[in-house]
Amino acid sequence: MAVQALSSVERGYDLLAPKFDYTPFRTPDRVLDASAEALRAYGPFGEGLDVCCGTGAGMRVLGALCDGRVTGVDFSAGMLAQARQEHPEAGWVRADVRALPFDGAFDLAVTFGALGHLLPGERPAVFAGVYRALRPGGIFAFPVGAPPPVASRLYWALLGFDLVMRVRNAVWRPPFVMYYRTCPLQALQRDLADAGFRVTTVPLDALGTREDGSPRGRLVLARKPGSQD
Protein backbone atom coordinates (compact mmCIF):
# COMPACT_ATOMS: atom_id res chain seq x y z
CA MET A 1 0.00 0.00 0.00
CA ALA A 2 2.93 2.34 0.63
CA VAL A 3 4.03 1.99 -2.99
CA GLN A 4 0.56 2.85 -4.23
CA ALA A 5 0.29 5.85 -1.91
CA LEU A 6 3.56 7.28 -3.23
CA SER A 7 2.40 6.99 -6.83
CA SER A 8 0.00 9.14 -8.80
CA VAL A 9 -3.69 8.30 -8.45
CA GLU A 10 -3.72 6.56 -11.84
CA ARG A 11 -0.49 4.59 -11.30
CA GLY A 12 -1.45 3.80 -7.72
CA TYR A 13 -4.71 2.22 -8.80
CA ASP A 14 -3.04 0.38 -11.67
CA LEU A 15 -0.83 -1.27 -9.04
CA LEU A 16 -3.66 -1.85 -6.59
CA ALA A 17 -6.12 -3.24 -9.14
CA PRO A 18 -5.46 -7.01 -8.73
CA LYS A 19 -6.11 -6.85 -4.99
CA PHE A 20 -8.51 -3.90 -4.79
CA ASP A 21 -11.64 -6.02 -4.22
CA TYR A 22 -10.02 -7.47 -1.08
CA THR A 23 -9.32 -4.09 0.50
CA PRO A 24 -11.56 -1.88 2.67
CA PHE A 25 -11.64 0.66 -0.18
CA ARG A 26 -14.13 -1.33 -2.26
CA THR A 27 -17.70 -0.18 -1.68
CA PRO A 28 -19.38 -2.83 0.51
CA ASP A 29 -22.15 -4.91 -1.05
CA ARG A 30 -24.60 -3.73 1.59
CA VAL A 31 -24.15 -0.13 0.40
CA LEU A 32 -24.52 -1.18 -3.24
CA ASP A 33 -27.64 -3.20 -2.49
CA ALA A 34 -29.17 -0.40 -0.40
CA SER A 35 -28.55 2.02 -3.26
CA ALA A 36 -30.14 -0.33 -5.80
CA GLU A 37 -33.19 -0.80 -3.59
CA ALA A 38 -33.65 2.94 -3.14
CA LEU A 39 -33.31 3.52 -6.90
CA ARG A 40 -35.75 0.80 -7.88
CA ALA A 41 -38.74 3.10 -7.38
CA TYR A 42 -37.38 5.51 -10.04
CA GLY A 43 -36.86 2.89 -12.76
CA PRO A 44 -36.90 0.95 -14.89
CA PHE A 45 -33.85 2.38 -16.62
CA GLY A 46 -32.41 1.74 -20.05
CA GLU A 47 -28.68 2.43 -20.50
CA GLY A 48 -26.49 2.78 -17.39
CA LEU A 49 -23.11 4.38 -16.66
CA ASP A 50 -20.75 3.82 -13.73
CA VAL A 51 -18.54 6.91 -13.31
CA CYS A 52 -15.09 6.14 -11.85
CA CYS A 53 -16.04 2.48 -12.06
CA GLY A 54 -12.85 0.96 -10.65
CA THR A 55 -13.07 -2.82 -10.79
CA GLY A 56 -16.78 -2.70 -11.55
CA ALA A 57 -18.53 -3.01 -8.20
CA GLY A 58 -21.22 -0.64 -9.43
CA MET A 59 -22.31 -3.22 -12.00
CA ARG A 60 -24.09 -4.89 -9.10
CA VAL A 61 -26.43 -1.88 -9.11
CA LEU A 62 -26.65 -1.18 -12.84
CA GLY A 63 -27.15 -4.83 -13.71
CA ALA A 64 -30.13 -5.01 -11.36
CA LEU A 65 -31.80 -1.82 -12.63
CA CYS A 66 -30.94 -1.34 -16.30
CA ASP A 67 -32.58 -3.13 -19.21
CA GLY A 68 -30.05 -1.86 -21.74
CA ARG A 69 -26.29 -1.67 -22.13
CA VAL A 70 -24.22 -0.81 -19.05
CA THR A 71 -20.86 0.94 -19.30
CA GLY A 72 -18.06 1.74 -16.88
CA VAL A 73 -15.59 4.60 -17.26
CA ASP A 74 -12.31 5.05 -15.39
CA PHE A 75 -8.83 6.37 -16.13
CA SER A 76 -6.93 3.42 -14.62
CA ALA A 77 -6.10 0.77 -17.20
CA GLY A 78 -5.39 -1.71 -14.42
CA MET A 79 -8.77 -1.24 -12.78
CA LEU A 80 -10.55 -1.50 -16.13
CA ALA A 81 -8.72 -4.75 -16.91
CA GLN A 82 -10.02 -6.24 -13.67
CA ALA A 83 -13.52 -4.94 -14.36
CA ARG A 84 -13.51 -6.38 -17.88
CA GLN A 85 -12.44 -9.76 -16.54
CA GLU A 86 -15.25 -9.81 -13.95
CA HIS A 87 -17.95 -8.32 -16.20
CA PRO A 88 -17.18 -9.17 -19.84
CA GLU A 89 -20.76 -8.37 -20.88
CA ALA A 90 -20.41 -4.67 -20.00
CA GLY A 91 -18.75 -1.90 -21.96
CA TRP A 92 -15.56 -0.33 -20.60
CA VAL A 93 -14.12 3.06 -21.53
CA ARG A 94 -10.83 4.55 -20.42
CA ALA A 95 -11.24 8.30 -19.99
CA ASP A 96 -10.67 11.19 -17.63
CA VAL A 97 -13.98 11.76 -15.83
CA ARG A 98 -13.27 15.48 -15.83
CA ALA A 99 -13.86 15.31 -19.61
CA LEU A 100 -16.40 12.53 -20.11
CA PRO A 101 -16.76 11.52 -23.79
CA PHE A 102 -20.54 10.93 -23.78
CA ASP A 103 -23.49 12.96 -24.99
CA GLY A 104 -27.09 12.06 -24.13
CA ALA A 105 -26.39 8.32 -24.05
CA PHE A 106 -27.58 7.15 -20.60
CA ASP A 107 -30.69 7.01 -18.43
CA LEU A 108 -28.90 6.31 -15.14
CA ALA A 109 -25.42 7.22 -13.95
CA VAL A 110 -23.93 6.16 -10.62
CA THR A 111 -20.66 6.52 -8.77
CA PHE A 112 -19.43 4.81 -5.63
CA GLY A 113 -16.56 5.81 -3.37
CA ALA A 114 -14.86 8.03 -5.94
CA LEU A 115 -15.69 11.62 -5.01
CA GLY A 116 -12.81 11.81 -2.54
CA HIS A 117 -10.44 11.51 -5.52
CA LEU A 118 -11.71 14.82 -6.84
CA LEU A 119 -10.62 18.15 -5.48
CA PRO A 120 -13.59 20.45 -4.82
CA GLY A 121 -12.58 22.61 -7.78
CA GLU A 122 -12.75 19.59 -10.10
CA ARG A 123 -16.29 18.54 -9.21
CA PRO A 124 -18.06 21.09 -11.47
CA ALA A 125 -16.40 19.68 -14.61
CA VAL A 126 -17.27 16.11 -13.59
CA PHE A 127 -20.88 16.93 -12.79
CA ALA A 128 -21.24 18.90 -16.02
CA GLY A 129 -19.91 15.88 -17.92
CA VAL A 130 -22.39 13.55 -16.24
CA TYR A 131 -25.18 16.01 -17.04
CA ARG A 132 -24.21 15.89 -20.74
CA ALA A 133 -23.97 12.10 -20.66
CA LEU A 134 -27.57 11.69 -19.45
CA ARG A 135 -30.70 11.79 -21.56
CA PRO A 136 -33.43 14.26 -20.51
CA GLY A 137 -35.02 12.92 -17.34
CA GLY A 138 -31.96 10.82 -16.53
CA ILE A 139 -30.70 10.38 -12.97
CA PHE A 140 -27.23 10.61 -11.44
CA ALA A 141 -27.12 8.84 -8.08
CA PHE A 142 -24.56 8.10 -5.38
CA PRO A 143 -24.60 7.28 -1.66
CA VAL A 144 -23.21 9.53 1.05
CA GLY A 145 -22.64 8.51 4.64
CA ALA A 146 -23.77 10.57 7.61
CA PRO A 147 -20.88 12.60 9.04
CA PRO A 148 -19.46 10.91 12.14
CA PRO A 149 -19.92 12.69 15.48
CA VAL A 150 -16.96 14.81 16.57
CA ALA A 151 -16.55 12.68 19.68
CA SER A 152 -16.26 9.44 17.70
CA ARG A 153 -13.06 7.59 16.84
CA LEU A 154 -14.08 7.56 13.18
CA TYR A 155 -14.22 11.36 13.03
CA TRP A 156 -10.66 11.67 14.29
CA ALA A 157 -9.42 8.79 12.16
CA LEU A 158 -10.76 10.42 8.99
CA LEU A 159 -9.43 13.82 10.02
CA GLY A 160 -6.01 12.28 10.68
CA PHE A 161 -6.00 10.48 7.33
CA ASP A 162 -6.82 13.68 5.44
CA LEU A 163 -4.10 15.59 7.29
CA VAL A 164 -1.54 12.91 6.45
CA MET A 165 -2.56 13.04 2.78
CA ARG A 166 -2.25 16.82 2.72
CA VAL A 167 1.25 16.64 4.18
CA ARG A 168 2.17 13.88 1.72
CA ASN A 169 0.94 15.95 -1.23
CA ALA A 170 2.75 19.04 0.02
CA VAL A 171 6.13 17.28 0.01
CA TRP A 172 5.80 14.58 -2.67
CA ARG A 173 5.03 14.64 -6.37
CA PRO A 174 2.96 13.50 -8.12
CA PRO A 175 0.03 14.09 -5.77
CA PHE A 176 -2.31 11.31 -4.67
CA VAL A 177 -5.76 12.81 -4.23
CA MET A 178 -7.75 10.77 -1.71
CA TYR A 179 -9.63 12.66 0.97
CA TYR A 180 -12.59 11.71 3.15
CA ARG A 181 -13.70 15.15 4.33
CA THR A 182 -13.88 17.21 1.10
CA CYS A 183 -17.38 16.12 0.06
CA PRO A 184 -19.95 17.53 2.50
CA LEU A 185 -23.51 16.96 1.34
CA GLN A 186 -24.39 20.65 1.05
CA ALA A 187 -21.37 21.32 -1.20
CA LEU A 188 -22.25 18.36 -3.42
CA GLN A 189 -25.86 19.53 -3.71
CA ARG A 190 -24.73 23.04 -4.63
CA ASP A 191 -22.32 21.82 -7.31
CA LEU A 192 -24.95 19.50 -8.79
CA ALA A 193 -27.52 22.29 -8.89
CA ASP A 194 -25.00 24.58 -10.57
CA ALA A 195 -24.54 21.90 -13.25
CA GLY A 196 -28.28 22.02 -13.97
CA PHE A 197 -29.54 19.07 -11.93
CA ARG A 198 -32.62 19.01 -9.70
CA VAL A 199 -31.32 17.49 -6.49
CA THR A 200 -33.03 15.50 -3.76
CA THR A 201 -31.92 12.84 -1.28
CA VAL A 202 -33.58 9.75 0.12
CA PRO A 203 -32.53 7.75 3.19
CA LEU A 204 -30.87 4.39 2.65
CA ASP A 205 -33.16 2.58 5.05
CA ALA A 206 -31.31 -0.73 4.73
CA LEU A 207 -28.25 0.83 6.38
CA GLY A 208 -30.21 1.65 9.54
CA THR A 209 -30.22 4.75 11.71
CA ARG A 210 -27.92 6.40 14.22
CA GLU A 211 -28.69 6.83 17.91
CA ASP A 212 -30.47 10.12 17.21
CA GLY A 213 -32.73 8.44 14.63
CA SER A 214 -31.10 10.00 11.58
CA PRO A 215 -30.15 7.73 8.65
CA ARG A 216 -26.65 6.29 8.49
CA GLY A 217 -26.61 6.94 4.78
CA ARG A 218 -28.52 8.82 2.10
CA LEU A 219 -28.74 8.46 -1.66
CA VAL A 220 -28.24 11.66 -3.61
CA LEU A 221 -30.58 11.80 -6.61
CA ALA A 222 -29.68 14.39 -9.23
CA ARG A 223 -32.19 14.46 -12.10
CA LYS A 224 -31.58 16.09 -15.46
CA PRO A 225 -34.79 17.96 -16.37
CA GLY A 226 -36.88 16.23 -19.01
CA SER A 227 -38.24 17.66 -22.22
CA GLN A 228 -41.64 18.25 -20.57
CA ASP A 229 -40.27 20.01 -17.45
N, C-alpha and C positions, 0 to 999 in steps of 0.2 A: 504493500500500500504506500510505503514511503516513496518508491520509485514513481508511482502514478501521481502522487501529490506534488512531486517536483517537476512534472512534465506540464505541457499545455493541457487545456481541457480535452482537446481532440486526441492528442497522443496518449494522455492518461487513460481515456476511456478505450482507446484501441488496445492498450495493454491490459486493462481490467476486464475486457469483454468476455473472455472464456470463463471467468469465475464470477461475473457480476451477479448472476441469478442466485448465488449462494452467499451474497453479502447482505447486510442490513439496508443497503441503499436501494434495493429493488422494492418497488411499491408492493406492500403485502396484498395477498389475494382478497383478504377481507375488505380492504379499501376499494379494490377494483370491483368486487361483487356489490358492495354497497352503492358505488357510483352507478353501476349498471341498473340496479334495482330502482334507484331514484330517477334515472333517465327513461326508464321503460314507459312511463306515463306520457312522454313527449314524442314517442315514436309512432309508427315504425319509421326507420330511416333508410335511405337508399345507400349512397356512397359514404364511406367513413374515412377519416384521416387522423392518424396519431402523430402529433407534433412533438419532436424530440423523443422519438419512439424507443431509443435504446435497443434492448434485446427483444422488444416486442411484447412486453407484459400487457400493454393496452389492447392488444388483439383479443384478450379475454373479454373486454367490454364491447369492442366494435363487432366482434364475431357474434355476440349474443343479440345485438341490436340492429345491425345493418343487413339489409337484403341484397345489397349490391357489392361492388368491389371495395375492399378495404386496403388502405395504403399507409405505410409508415415513412416518415422522413426524419433524418438525423444527419449530422455531419461526420460522425465517426464510422469509418469503413469497418472497423473491427466489430462494433456493436451491430451494424447492419448485417454483417456476415453471420453473426449468431442468430439474429432475428430471422434471416432468410432460411437458415437451417431448421429452426423450430417451426416456422410458418411459411412453407414454400408456396402456399396458395395465395398469399397476400402480395401486394406490390410494394417495392422498397425503393426509395429515392434518396440519394445522397445530396444534401443541400444545406446551406446555411439558413437557419430558420429566421434570421433577420432579413432575408430576401427570398421568401417562399416562392417557388416557381409555378404557382397554381392560380387559376382564375375561374371562379364560379363552378367548381368541379365537385363539391362535396355538400352533403346535407348535415353531417355531424363531424365535428372536430373535437378531439380530446387531448389532454396532456397530463402526465402524471410524474410528479417529483422532479420536474425540470426547471421550474421558474427560478430556483435559487442559483442556476447557472447563468442567469441574465442579470446584468446590472440594471438598476432602475431606469437609467437613461436608454437602455436597449429595448425595454418592453414595448414602447409605442410602435416601433418598426415591426416587431413580432406580431402584435395584436392587429396592426393594419394589414399584415400579410395574411393572417388567418381570416380576417374580414373579407378580403378579396377572394380567398380560396373557397368560401362558402357560397352556396346558392342563396337567393332571397328566402328568408324564413329559416335558414340554417342555424344550428346551435353550436357554440363553442363551450365546452364544459370541462371543469377540473375540480378536484376536491381540495379543500383547505382545512387544516386542523385548527382547533381552538387554541389561542395563545396560552401557553402554560402559566400558571400563577407565579408571581415574582418569588414567592417563598418556596417554590418547588425545586428539586434537584435538576429537573429537565430544563427549566428556565436558565439556570446558571451554566449548565452543560452546553446549551446552544449558544449562549452569550460567549462562553469561553472559546468554543469552536470558531465562531465568527471572528473573534479577536485574533486568534492564532492565524487564521487565513489572511486577515488584513496585514499582519506583520509579515507573513510569508510573501505576500504579493508586493509589499513595500521593498523587500530586500532581494527578491529572486525573480528572474525573468526566464521564460514567459510566465504570465500570471495564470493561476488556476482559480477560476471564478466558481465558488461553491459556498453560498451563504444560506443560513437558515432564518435570518431575521430581516431580510430586505423585501419581503413580500406581504406586508400587512394587508388585510382584506380591503380596507378603505382605499388604499393606494391602487390595488388591482382593479377595483370597481371604477375608480376615476379614470384610469388609463383605458379600460375597456370602453367606457362611455365616450371618451375622447375619440376613440377609433370608430365610433358610430353604432356600437352595440347597445341594446336595451338589456340591462343587467338586473338579475334577481339571484337569490340564493334559496336553497332548500336544505333542511337538515338531513344528514345521513343517519337516519334512525337506527340502522343496523349497527352503527358504531357505539350506540348508547349515549348516555348523558354524564355530565360531571356532577359533583356534589351539589352545585347550586341549581341543577336542573337544565342547564344550557347544553346544547349538543356538543359532542366531542369533535364532530366534523361537519362541514357544510359543503354542498356542491354549488359552485358558481355556475350559473347559466347565463351565457351571453348570447342573445339572439340577434341575428342580422334582420332588420326589418324586411318584411315581404312586400311583394308588388302591390298588395291591397292595403297596406298600412298607411 
